[in-house]
Amino acid sequence: MSPAAKSYADARLAQLQTLGGLAEDDRLWRNLLSSQPLAFSIAGELREHPAATARVFAALTGQQVASLEDLADTQTPSHDLGGIEAEWFPPRDLHTGDRSGFDIAAYLRLQEGESLLVSVEVKYVDTFSAKKVTWERYATQLASAGLDEGSMTRIVAAGGSQFLRSVLLTDSLRRHGLRRRHEVHRTLAVVLGRQDDRNARKVVQTIAACQPHTPVAYWSHEDFFDACAAQPELARWAGRMQRRYVLAVGKTWTSE
């Protein structure tokens, strides 16, 4: 991790212990094949460069992103979203009522004034959880997100239950905001994974075909770090991340 990411991870882990978050010390510091160190590395570094981060998200989303902004929890700072965070989740009892959260979440202000919340499910060699979404448990959330039982069945059959729960949570934020204050105008749910992860791409494509109210997208590690490398403030860090996480077939990274 970069010094900024290391400092952020230490502080964020302490905060998550009081919130009941799902970050795990052993997985974060010792299992570099898991998604958690990648998520903390990205969030920790990008939050140090908010202007560059806004430009990265503009390039990746195709939206006119003006700035990275804080989504403040007006009742308690427990669930503040400080621009971009790792392992972030809103008050559970006000949304899907399960243990769902986001590997990375970013709150952005668009040039026309509306807000955009981007939730990111990070994958490296991890697979999606096999725990299935059921209509009985999530009927209200599914219908509110624009999905019927048939759509849910197709998504579950494609192995997409974990990302579907993330989409449902993201869409709940679109409808209600953090605590029913409607601070979120637009949403996007993303899987950030390997270029060659066919299973993850299939999950995203299956959900996209069902046309939920919250759109979904697949971003490869290559695309993400290329977008970061285009920003002078992030270029050296992005080069290090490319060498660590991207299989450089037929590509030469710039040395530091």
C-alpha positions in Angstrom: 0.0 0.0 0.0 1.0 3.6 -0.5 1.7 5.6 2.6 -1.7 7.4 2.1 -3.5 4.1 1.8 -1.7 2.6 4.8 -2.7 5.5 7.0 -6.3 5.4 5.7 -6.6 1.6 6.2 -5.4 1.9 9.9 -7.9 4.6 10.6 -10.8 3.0 8.7 -10.3 -0.4 10.4 -10.6 1.2 13.8 -13.8 3.0 12.7 -15.2 -0.2 11.2 -14.7 -2.1 14.5 -17.2 0.2 16.2 -19.7 -0.1 13.3 -19.6 -3.9 12.9 -18.0 -3.7 9.4 -16.7 -6.7 7.5 -13.0 -5.7 7.1 -10.7 -8.4 8.3 -7.1 -7.7 9.5 -5.7 -11.0 8.3 -7.3 -10.7 4.9 -6.3 -7.1 4.4 -2.6 -7.3 5.4 -1.7 -10.9 4.4 -3.9 -12.1 1.5 -2.9 -10.0 -1.4 -4.9 -12.2 -3.8 -8.1 -11.1 -2.1 -10.1 -8.0 -3.1 -9.8 -6.2 0.2 -6.2 -4.9 0.0 -7.0 -3.7 -3.6 -10.1 -1.8 -2.4 -8.2 -0.1 0.5 -5.3 0.7 -1.8 -7.6 2.4 -4.3 -9.8 4.3 -1.8 -6.8 5.3 0.4 -4.8 6.8 -2.4 -7.6 8.4 -4.4 -9.1 10.3 -1.5 -5.7 12.1 -1.2 -6.2 13.5 -4.7 -9.9 14.5 -4.9 -9.6 16.7 -8.1 -7.8 13.9 -10.0 -10.3 11.3 -8.6 -13.2 13.4 -10.0 -11.5 13.3 -13.4 -11.0 9.5 -13.2 -14.7 8.9 -12.4 -15.7 11.3 -15.2 -13.6 9.2 -17.7 -14.9 5.9 -16.4 -18.6 6.8 -16.1 -18.9 9.1 -19.1 -20.6 11.7 -16.8 -19.6 15.3 -16.3 -18.2 14.9 -12.8 -17.3 18.2 -11.2 -16.0 17.1 -7.8 -15.7 14.4 -5.1 -17.8 15.4 -2.1 -18.7 14.2 1.3 -22.1 12.6 2.1 -22.6 13.4 5.7 -24.6 11.4 8.1 -26.7 14.1 9.8 -27.7 12.0 12.7 -24.3 10.5 13.6 -20.9 10.5 11.8 -20.9 6.7 11.9 -21.9 6.3 8.3 -20.3 9.4 6.7 -19.1 8.8 3.2 -16.0 11.0 3.0 -15.8 11.4 -0.8 -14.6 7.8 -1.4 -14.4 5.1 1.2 -13.5 1.4 1.4 -15.9 -1.1 3.1 -18.7 1.5 3.3 -22.4 0.8 4.1 -25.4 3.0 5.1 -27.5 2.4 8.2 -28.7 -1.2 7.5 -32.1 -1.0 9.2 -33.1 1.9 6.8 -32.2 0.0 3.6 -32.0 -3.7 2.7 -31.7 -4.9 6.3 -28.9 -7.3 5.6 -25.1 -7.3 5.9 -24.6 -5.9 2.4 -22.0 -3.1 1.9 -19.7 -1.8 -0.8 -16.0 -2.6 -1.2 -15.7 1.0 -2.4 -18.2 3.8 -2.6 -17.8 7.3 -4.1 -20.1 10.3 -3.8 -19.7 12.7 -6.7 -21.2 16.1 -7.7 -22.0 16.5 -11.4 -21.6 19.7 -13.2 -25.4 20.3 -13.5 -25.6 20.0 -9.7 -27.0 16.5 -9.2 -25.2 13.9 -7.1 -24.0 10.5 -8.3 -23.2 7.6 -6.0 -21.0 4.9 -7.5 -20.8 1.6 -5.6 -18.0 -0.7 -6.5 -17.7 -4.5 -6.0 -14.0 -5.3 -6.3 -12.8 -8.7 -7.5 -9.4 -10.1 -8.1 -9.3 -13.9 -7.8 -12.4 -13.9 -5.5 -15.6 -15.4 -6.7 -19.1 -14.1 -5.8 -20.8 -15.4 -2.7 -23.0 -18.4 -3.3 -25.7 -17.3 -0.9 -28.8 -16.9 -3.1 -31.2 -14.0 -3.2 -34.8 -15.2 -2.7 -38.0 -13.5 -3.8 -39.6 -14.0 -0.3 -36.8 -12.1 1.4 -36.2 -9.3 -1.1 -39.5 -8.9 -3.0 -40.0 -5.3 -2.0 -36.5 -4.2 -2.7 -36.4 -6.0 -6.1 -39.7 -4.5 -7.2 -38.6 -1.0 -6.1 -35.4 -1.5 -8.1 -37.4 -2.4 -11.2 -36.8 -6.2 -11.1 -39.5 -8.9 -11.2 -39.3 -12.5 -10.0 -38.3 -13.7 -13.4 -35.4 -11.3 -13.6 -34.3 -12.3 -10.1 -34.3 -16.0 -11.1 -32.1 -15.3 -14.2 -29.6 -13.3 -12.2 -29.4 -15.9 -9.4 -29.0 -18.7 -12.0 -26.0 -16.7 -13.5 -24.4 -16.7 -10.0 -25.2 -13.0 -9.5 -26.8 -13.0 -6.0 -24.0 -11.1 -4.3 -23.8 -8.3 -6.9 -27.6 -8.2 -7.0 -27.7 -7.4 -3.3 -25.2 -4.6 -3.9 -27.4 -3.3 -6.7 -30.4 -3.4 -4.4 -28.6 -1.5 -1.7 -27.3 1.1 -4.2 -30.8 1.6 -5.6 -32.2 2.0 -2.1 -29.8 4.9 -1.6 -31.0 6.4 -4.9 -34.6 6.3 -3.7 -34.0 7.4 -0.1 -30.6 8.8 0.4 -28.6 8.0 3.5 -31.4 8.6 6.1 -34.4 9.4 4.0 -33.1 12.8 3.1 -32.8 12.1 -0.7 -29.2 13.3 -1.1 -28.5 10.9 -3.9 -29.9 11.7 -7.3 -28.2 9.1 -9.6 -26.5 5.8 -8.9 -24.2 3.4 -10.7 -23.3 -0.1 -9.5 -19.9 -1.4 -10.8 -17.9 -4.6 -10.7 -14.2 -3.8 -10.9 -12.5 -7.0 -12.0 -9.9 -8.7 -14.2 -10.1 -8.3 -17.9 -10.5 -12.1 -18.3 -13.1 -12.7 -15.6 -15.8 -14.1 -17.7 -18.1 -15.1 -14.8 -18.1 -11.6 -13.3 -18.8 -10.1 -16.8 -21.6 -12.6 -17.3 -23.2 -11.5 -14.0 -23.0 -7.8 -14.9 -24.4 -8.5 -18.4 -27.3 -10.5 -17.0 -28.3 -7.8 -14.6 -27.9 -5.1 -17.2 -30.2 -7.0 -19.6 -32.9 -6.9 -16.8 -32.7 -3.1 -16.9 -32.8 -2.2 -13.2 -33.4 1.4 -12.2 -29.8 1.6 -11.1 -27.5 1.0 -14.1 -24.6 -1.5 -13.8 -21.2 -1.6 -15.4 -18.0 -3.7 -15.6 -14.7 -1.9 -15.3 -11.5 -3.9 -15.8 -8.4 -3.3 -13.7 -6.7 -2.2 -16.9 -9.3 0.4 -17.7 -9.4 1.7 -14.1 -5.6 2.1 -13.7 -5.3 3.5 -17.2 -7.8 6.2 -16.2 -5.7 6.9 -13.1 -2.4 6.9 -15.0 -3.8 9.7 -17.2 -3.9 12.0 -14.2 -0.4 13.4 -13.3 -1.1 13.2 -9.5 -1.9 9.5 -9.8 0.4 8.4 -12.6 3.3 6.9 -10.5 0.9 5.2 -8.1 -1.1 3.8 -11.1 2.0 2.4 -12.6 2.9 0.5 -9.5 -0.7 -0.9 -9.3 -0.6 -1.9 -12.9 2.6 -3.9 -12.4 1.2 -5.6 -9.3 -2.4 -6.4 -10.5 -2.4 -6.4 -14.3 -1.1 -9.2 -16.5 1.0 -7.1 -18.8 0.7 -9.2 -22.0 2.1 -7.2 -24.9 2.2 -4.0 -22.9 5.1 -2.1 -21.4 4.6 0.0 -18.3 6.5 3.3 -17.9 9.2 2.9 -15.3 9.3 5.4 -12.4 
